[in-house]
């Protein structure tokens, strides 16, 4: 499609400008795999020796996100359960634009050979641990409903609906090239009970405010049931208390 060709050409010109100060450049995301739309941003992953960070710029009418990481950080993404689900497919489908030392090709090869096996236990523990932090959002939703503060309850309900998805993706061993794909992939993996609750909590399907809040609390309880065995005894008490509160609301 014309917009994909244009975005790819813009990416190549950006890469040529940036190349002298980098260790490698790869095009990620929807433009790389041809699933972009005319307003899609251009995602460039840039290997640098120092000064990592993220820069957003405009190039020829397109938004470009320039993510700079050191080789060590790029490699580490494959070993972190909070990064690997997105990093692995991004590298698998990346288009390498500048690779003077072969670093980017090596990372792509590693991504294509990557499996969940070595990371499975850590992924479950990390996912379970995320529930502990999100227990606070359960208390907030319940509290704000009791105090008749709908905006505060709605904000925390959205936090639950969105932030539960990344740990649940790790628990379900889901890989996603873009967050645009995460929500549907998780709904498919968890099934209709999760999908219906998420749609109500996130506002995909019509539901009144309190129903949407209770749907978010249902999501938390579903996640807790899946991950309970991976919680420490101390963390179980926190998560179960939040679940009990959610069940009574």
One Martini backbone bead per residue (centre of mass of N, CA, C, O) as a GRO file, in nm:
protein
  249
    1UNK     BB    1   0.101   0.034   0.014
    2UNK     BB    2   0.154   0.362   0.004
    3UNK     BB    3   0.195   0.424   0.314
    4UNK     BB    4   0.410   0.205   0.356
    5UNK     BB    5   0.618   0.304   0.155
    6UNK     BB    6   0.654   0.583   0.274
    7UNK     BB    7   0.739   0.497   0.562
    8UNK     BB    8   0.986   0.335   0.472
    9UNK     BB    9   1.136   0.571   0.339
   10UNK     BB   10   1.154   0.746   0.588
   11UNK     BB   11   1.314   0.541   0.758
   12UNK     BB   12   1.560   0.526   0.570
   13UNK     BB   13   1.636   0.827   0.591
   14UNK     BB   14   1.673   0.837   0.894
   15UNK     BB   15   1.889   0.617   0.913
   16UNK     BB   16   2.102   0.762   0.740
   17UNK     BB   17   2.132   1.006   0.938
   18UNK     BB   18   2.194   0.825   1.209
   19UNK     BB   19   2.420   0.609   1.158
   20UNK     BB   20   2.703   0.742   1.251
   21UNK     BB   21   2.588   0.723   1.580
   22UNK     BB   22   2.553   0.407   1.548
   23UNK     BB   23   2.512   0.036   1.582
   24UNK     BB   24   2.199   0.037   1.493
   25UNK     BB   25   1.898  -0.023   1.279
   26UNK     BB   26   1.540  -0.072   1.331
   27UNK     BB   27   1.230  -0.170   1.205
   28UNK     BB   28   0.922  -0.153   1.358
   29UNK     BB   29   0.619  -0.281   1.348
   30UNK     BB   30   0.371  -0.209   1.119
   31UNK     BB   31   0.564  -0.118   0.895
   32UNK     BB   32   0.739  -0.377   0.888
   33UNK     BB   33   0.466  -0.581   0.852
   34UNK     BB   34   0.218  -0.427   0.689
   35UNK     BB   35  -0.019  -0.309   0.922
   36UNK     BB   36  -0.057  -0.028   0.856
   37UNK     BB   37  -0.160   0.307   0.870
   38UNK     BB   38  -0.158   0.637   0.782
   39UNK     BB   39  -0.113   0.705   1.118
   40UNK     BB   40   0.128   0.557   1.168
   41UNK     BB   41   0.403   0.501   1.325
   42UNK     BB   42   0.762   0.518   1.342
   43UNK     BB   43   0.971   0.247   1.447
   44UNK     BB   44   1.291   0.296   1.598
   45UNK     BB   45   1.568   0.093   1.665
   46UNK     BB   46   1.857   0.203   1.859
   47UNK     BB   47   2.189   0.143   1.875
   48UNK     BB   48   2.391   0.238   2.163
   49UNK     BB   49   2.656   0.324   2.373
   50UNK     BB   50   2.484   0.582   2.468
   51UNK     BB   51   2.217   0.759   2.558
   52UNK     BB   52   1.944   0.662   2.628
   53UNK     BB   53   1.608   0.676   2.472
   54UNK     BB   54   1.321   0.886   2.381
   55UNK     BB   55   1.202   1.003   2.057
   56UNK     BB   56   0.984   1.248   1.917
   57UNK     BB   57   0.896   1.294   1.569
   58UNK     BB   58   0.894   1.466   1.257
   59UNK     BB   59   0.859   1.304   0.921
   60UNK     BB   60   0.712   1.383   0.649
   61UNK     BB   61   0.426   1.374   0.824
   62UNK     BB   62   0.550   1.172   1.035
   63UNK     BB   63   0.557   0.979   1.309
   64UNK     BB   64   0.850   0.931   1.519
   65UNK     BB   65   1.007   0.663   1.707
   66UNK     BB   66   1.307   0.691   1.901
   67UNK     BB   67   1.482   0.411   2.025
   68UNK     BB   68   1.739   0.403   2.269
   69UNK     BB   69   1.981   0.133   2.306
   70UNK     BB   70   2.170  -0.083   2.442
   71UNK     BB   71   2.286  -0.391   2.389
   72UNK     BB   72   2.221  -0.493   2.676
   73UNK     BB   73   1.919  -0.406   2.673
   74UNK     BB   74   1.832  -0.564   2.425
   75UNK     BB   75   1.904  -0.843   2.541
   76UNK     BB   76   1.735  -0.829   2.812
   77UNK     BB   77   1.443  -0.841   2.693
   78UNK     BB   78   1.449  -1.166   2.672
   79UNK     BB   79   1.460  -1.189   3.017
   80UNK     BB   80   1.185  -1.024   3.046
   81UNK     BB   81   0.846  -1.058   3.110
   82UNK     BB   82   0.778  -0.739   3.045
   83UNK     BB   83   0.926  -0.750   2.742
   84UNK     BB   84   0.922  -1.010   2.561
   85UNK     BB   85   0.628  -1.014   2.435
   86UNK     BB   86   0.723  -0.765   2.242
   87UNK     BB   87   1.024  -0.804   2.153
   88UNK     BB   88   1.026  -1.068   1.997
   89UNK     BB   89   0.832  -0.998   1.755
   90UNK     BB   90   0.972  -0.739   1.671
   91UNK     BB   91   1.237  -0.883   1.582
   92UNK     BB   92   1.124  -1.094   1.385
   93UNK     BB   93   0.989  -0.836   1.196
   94UNK     BB   94   1.222  -0.680   1.139
   95UNK     BB   95   1.393  -0.409   0.976
   96UNK     BB   96   1.710  -0.381   0.859
   97UNK     BB   97   1.902  -0.066   0.813
   98UNK     BB   98   2.155  -0.095   1.028
   99UNK     BB   99   2.458  -0.330   1.037
  100UNK     BB  100   2.790  -0.320   1.079
  101UNK     BB  101   2.826  -0.580   1.310
  102UNK     BB  102   2.557  -0.775   1.342
  103UNK     BB  103   2.370  -0.720   1.589
  104UNK     BB  104   2.079  -0.723   1.472
  105UNK     BB  105   2.092  -1.008   1.351
  106UNK     BB  106   2.143  -1.155   1.618
  107UNK     BB  107   1.880  -1.066   1.760
  108UNK     BB  108   1.690  -1.190   1.551
  109UNK     BB  109   1.783  -1.480   1.588
  110UNK     BB  110   1.712  -1.502   1.887
  111UNK     BB  111   1.408  -1.443   1.854
  112UNK     BB  112   1.345  -1.690   1.661
  113UNK     BB  113   1.452  -1.898   1.904
  114UNK     BB  114   1.259  -1.821   2.112
  115UNK     BB  115   1.137  -1.922   2.440
  116UNK     BB  116   0.960  -1.965   2.741
  117UNK     BB  117   1.097  -2.177   2.917
  118UNK     BB  118   1.326  -2.012   3.087
  119UNK     BB  119   1.077  -1.791   3.180
  120UNK     BB  120   0.825  -1.917   3.316
  121UNK     BB  121   0.860  -1.884   3.623
  122UNK     BB  122   0.913  -1.578   3.623
  123UNK     BB  123   0.650  -1.498   3.485
  124UNK     BB  124   0.457  -1.595   3.709
  125UNK     BB  125   0.577  -1.427   3.940
  126UNK     BB  126   0.545  -1.152   3.815
  127UNK     BB  127   0.242  -1.157   3.762
  128UNK     BB  128   0.162  -1.200   4.058
  129UNK     BB  129   0.304  -0.943   4.171
  130UNK     BB  130   0.120  -0.734   4.021
  131UNK     BB  131  -0.133  -0.780   4.201
  132UNK     BB  132  -0.038  -0.633   4.450
  133UNK     BB  133  -0.039  -0.343   4.333
  134UNK     BB  134  -0.349  -0.368   4.225
  135UNK     BB  135  -0.502  -0.382   4.495
  136UNK     BB  136  -0.538  -0.077   4.532
  137UNK     BB  137  -0.747  -0.041   4.301
  138UNK     BB  138  -0.967  -0.203   4.432
  139UNK     BB  139  -1.003  -0.022   4.681
  140UNK     BB  140  -1.070   0.232   4.519
  141UNK     BB  141  -1.320   0.142   4.372
  142UNK     BB  142  -1.483   0.068   4.625
  143UNK     BB  143  -1.456   0.343   4.771
  144UNK     BB  144  -1.573   0.530   4.543
  145UNK     BB  145  -1.848   0.398   4.535
  146UNK     BB  146  -1.923   0.451   4.836
  147UNK     BB  147  -1.870   0.781   4.788
  148UNK     BB  148  -1.973   0.880   4.515
  149UNK     BB  149  -1.703   0.872   4.295
  150UNK     BB  150  -1.704   0.820   3.967
  151UNK     BB  151  -1.435   0.920   3.848
  152UNK     BB  152  -1.242   0.767   4.033
  153UNK     BB  153  -1.356   0.487   3.975
  154UNK     BB  154  -1.310   0.495   3.667
  155UNK     BB  155  -1.004   0.528   3.668
  156UNK     BB  156  -0.941   0.261   3.829
  157UNK     BB  157  -1.081   0.071   3.636
  158UNK     BB  158  -0.890   0.126   3.396
  159UNK     BB  159  -0.632   0.037   3.527
  160UNK     BB  160  -0.711  -0.254   3.560
  161UNK     BB  161  -0.779  -0.327   3.263
  162UNK     BB  162  -0.487  -0.256   3.156
  163UNK     BB  163  -0.269  -0.371   3.377
  164UNK     BB  164  -0.354  -0.679   3.365
  165UNK     BB  165  -0.258  -0.764   3.073
  166UNK     BB  166   0.048  -0.811   3.097
  167UNK     BB  167   0.058  -1.040   3.309
  168UNK     BB  168  -0.147  -1.221   3.150
  169UNK     BB  169   0.031  -1.260   2.905
  170UNK     BB  170   0.256  -1.409   3.050
  171UNK     BB  171   0.074  -1.638   3.169
  172UNK     BB  172  -0.018  -1.710   2.850
  173UNK     BB  173   0.217  -1.677   2.644
  174UNK     BB  174   0.210  -1.395   2.500
  175UNK     BB  175   0.264  -1.252   2.181
  176UNK     BB  176   0.324  -0.896   2.086
  177UNK     BB  177   0.386  -0.642   1.857
  178UNK     BB  178   0.120  -0.497   1.973
  179UNK     BB  179  -0.116  -0.354   2.172
  180UNK     BB  180  -0.342  -0.384   1.958
  181UNK     BB  181  -0.323  -0.715   2.005
  182UNK     BB  182  -0.355  -0.785   2.309
  183UNK     BB  183  -0.660  -0.775   2.382
  184UNK     BB  184  -0.752  -1.005   2.190
  185UNK     BB  185  -0.554  -1.226   2.275
  186UNK     BB  186  -0.653  -1.241   2.571
  187UNK     BB  187  -0.949  -1.301   2.516
  188UNK     BB  188  -0.891  -1.569   2.373
  189UNK     BB  189  -0.732  -1.710   2.607
  190UNK     BB  190  -0.956  -1.666   2.846
  191UNK     BB  191  -1.233  -1.592   2.734
  192UNK     BB  192  -1.562  -1.486   2.781
  193UNK     BB  193  -1.547  -1.380   3.071
  194UNK     BB  194  -1.317  -1.185   3.025
  195UNK     BB  195  -1.418  -1.038   2.773
  196UNK     BB  196  -1.681  -0.922   2.896
  197UNK     BB  197  -1.550  -0.770   3.130
  198UNK     BB  198  -1.358  -0.593   2.967
  199UNK     BB  199  -1.568  -0.451   2.790
  200UNK     BB  200  -1.708  -0.314   3.030
  201UNK     BB  201  -1.461  -0.173   3.167
  202UNK     BB  202  -1.364  -0.024   2.883
  203UNK     BB  203  -1.635   0.038   2.689
  204UNK     BB  204  -1.720  -0.147   2.447
  205UNK     BB  205  -1.967  -0.205   2.614
  206UNK     BB  206  -2.263  -0.140   2.736
  207UNK     BB  207  -2.251   0.023   3.062
  208UNK     BB  208  -2.282   0.102   3.359
  209UNK     BB  209  -2.078   0.221   3.592
  210UNK     BB  210  -2.100  -0.008   3.806
  211UNK     BB  211  -2.068  -0.242   3.610
  212UNK     BB  212  -1.784  -0.164   3.514
  213UNK     BB  213  -1.649  -0.185   3.791
  214UNK     BB  214  -1.723  -0.483   3.846
  215UNK     BB  215  -1.571  -0.590   3.601
  216UNK     BB  216  -1.288  -0.513   3.702
  217UNK     BB  217  -1.306  -0.691   3.957
  218UNK     BB  218  -1.333  -0.954   3.800
  219UNK     BB  219  -1.058  -0.948   3.667
  220UNK     BB  220  -0.897  -0.971   3.926
  221UNK     BB  221  -1.015  -1.245   4.018
  222UNK     BB  222  -0.921  -1.404   3.771
  223UNK     BB  223  -0.620  -1.351   3.804
  224UNK     BB  224  -0.593  -1.465   4.091
  225UNK     BB  225  -0.680  -1.756   4.024
  226UNK     BB  226  -0.443  -1.810   3.822
  227UNK     BB  227  -0.193  -1.692   4.036
  228UNK     BB  228  -0.195  -1.794   4.333
  229UNK     BB  229   0.038  -2.022   4.329
  230UNK     BB  230   0.267  -1.772   4.281
  231UNK     BB  231   0.233  -1.674   4.565
  232UNK     BB  232   0.306  -1.564   4.844
  233UNK     BB  233   0.185  -1.564   5.153
  234UNK     BB  234   0.182  -1.258   5.185
  235UNK     BB  235   0.049  -1.192   4.902
  236UNK     BB  236  -0.210  -1.354   4.934
  237UNK     BB  237  -0.340  -1.175   5.152
  238UNK     BB  238  -0.370  -0.925   4.971
  239UNK     BB  239  -0.529  -1.047   4.733
  240UNK     BB  240  -0.764  -1.178   4.895
  241UNK     BB  241  -0.869  -0.920   5.020
  242UNK     BB  242  -0.940  -0.786   4.750
  243UNK     BB  243  -1.137  -1.010   4.657
  244UNK     BB  244  -1.337  -0.985   4.889
  245UNK     BB  245  -1.411  -0.693   4.834
  246UNK     BB  246  -1.508  -0.734   4.541
  247UNK     BB  247  -1.737  -0.943   4.610
  248UNK     BB  248  -1.901  -0.717   4.796
  249UNK     BB  249  -1.953  -0.482   4.565
   0.00000   0.00000   0.00000
